[in-house]
Amino acid sequence: MIENIIEITTSVLALLVTLGILVTVHEFGHFWVARRCGVKVLKFSIGFGKAVKTWVGKDGVEYVIAPIPLGGYVRMLGQEDTSVPDAEAVPAEDRSKSFAAKSVWQRMAISAAGPAANFLLAIVIFWIINIAYGTSGVAPIISSVVEGSVAERAGLESGDEILAVDGEPTLIWQQVALQLIGRMGESGSVTFSVKGAESSAARDVSVPILGFMADSTEPRPLKALGITQIDIPAVIDKLVEGQ
């Protein structure tokens, strides 16, 4: 029971933090582009509800943080109604800084900046995850080579790690298979860059192919060359009591 409560609480907090980040980045996109376009920003608000903190920055913008991270807004001079002439809605000294005074393209850029900022955030997050955790999959280390196969005759050996196929890096078996499938129907040779189990030096092995899997309806490129992957058994880590 307590574990369920903790799990639910953690999930809710994680959701709120995520929403807060998304809203902040979204509104900052509008804010940043508006400032770059010379629009006077009056207020930058994150969250709904009664303000937790409010202050006016050196740039003259009122910053507001509210407790419910389900939205936010950026209030700009002249934003309320772009159909109203500046002379009626905005003081003369600020007319050039009005949202309504900007070109259609500038107003479109300001409006699109929020979604664009979230899109860039997604790219950055995926890039960080890829850097931190790398590619998910099994390293392409050859378990065995079929006796008499083209792979054996070419010089591939048990324990070789495939570093690249035809110059394309291969971190996992799926990448090896995709590279080989790309050579279907071709004749010539496939160049494997490999590193032996007891060697730190890489070597190139050229495996000849002739009409490679040309008639295959279910291509199995590794089997066609005589290469066997390491078999990783499924192992139960633990059982959850009561489940």
C-alpha positions, 0 to 999 in steps of 0.5 A, spaced: 500 500 500 505 504 502 509 503 495 503 504 491 502 511 494 509 513 493 509 510 486 503 515 485 506 521 488 512 520 484 509 519 478 504 526 479 510 530 481 514 527 475 508 529 471 508 536 474 515 537 473 515 535 466 509 540 465 513 545 468 519 545 464 515 544 457 511 550 459 517 554 461 521 552 455 514 554 450 513 561 453 521 562 453 520 561 446 515 566 445 519 571 449 526 570 446 523 571 439 519 577 441 525 581 444 529 579 438 524 582 434 524 589 438 517 587 441 516 590 448 514 585 453 510 587 459 509 580 463 512 573 463 508 568 467 509 561 468 503 557 471 496 558 474 493 560 480 495 565 485 502 568 484 508 565 488 513 570 486 513 576 482 518 581 481 520 586 475 527 585 472 532 590 470 529 589 463 522 592 465 519 585 465 514 583 470 516 576 472 511 571 475 511 564 478 504 561 479 503 554 483 499 550 477 504 548 471 499 547 466 500 553 462 503 560 462 503 566 457 507 572 455 504 579 455 506 584 449 505 591 448 500 592 443 498 584 443 491 585 445 488 587 438 492 588 432 487 591 428 487 597 433 491 603 430 497 604 434 496 611 435 489 609 439 492 603 443 500 605 444 503 611 447 507 614 441 514 613 444 513 605 444 509 605 438 515 602 434 516 596 440 508 594 439 507 587 437 501 590 432 507 594 429 511 589 427 511 585 420 506 579 419 512 575 418 515 577 425 508 576 428 508 569 425 515 568 428 513 570 435 507 565 435 511 559 432 517 560 437 513 556 443 512 550 439 519 551 435 522 551 442 519 545 445 521 541 438 528 543 439 528 541 447 525 534 444 531 534 440 536 536 445 533 531 450 534 525 445 541 527 444 543 527 451 539 520 452 543 517 446 550 520 449 548 518 456 546 511 454 548 509 447 545 505 443 540 499 445 542 492 443 547 486 443 554 488 441 556 484 434 561 479 437 561 472 432 559 466 436 561 461 431 563 461 423 560 455 420 565 450 417 566 451 409 562 457 409 564 464 405 565 467 412 570 462 414 574 462 408 574 469 408 578 469 415 572 471 420 573 467 426 569 466 433 570 471 437 571 477 432 567 483 434 564 487 427 566 494 428 564 496 421 561 493 415 563 497 408 565 502 412 559 504 416 560 503 424 556 497 427 555 498 434 549 492 435 547 486 431 541 490 428 546 495 424 550 489 421 544 486 418 541 492 415 548 493 412 548 486 409 540 487 407 542 493 403 547 489 399 541 484 397 542 481 390 549 484 389 555 481 387 562 483 389 565 483 396 562 485 403 568 488 407 568 487 415 572 491 419 573 486 425 577 486 432 579 479 435 577 477 442 585 477 444 587 483 439 586 490 440 588 491 433 582 492 427 583 488 421 579 488 414 576 482 412 573 481 405 567 476 404 565 475 397 558 475 395 555 473 388 547 475 387 547 475 395 540 473 397 537 474 390 532 469 391 530 470 398 523 471 400 525 472 408 533 474 408 537 472 413 544 475 411 548 472 417 546 465 416 547 466 408 554 468 410 555 463 415 555 467 421 552 465 428 550 470 433 552 469 441 545 466 444 543 470 450 538 466 454 532 469 457 533 470 465 528 471 470 531 477 475 526 476 480 519 475 482 514 480 485 510 477 491 503 477 490 503 478 482 
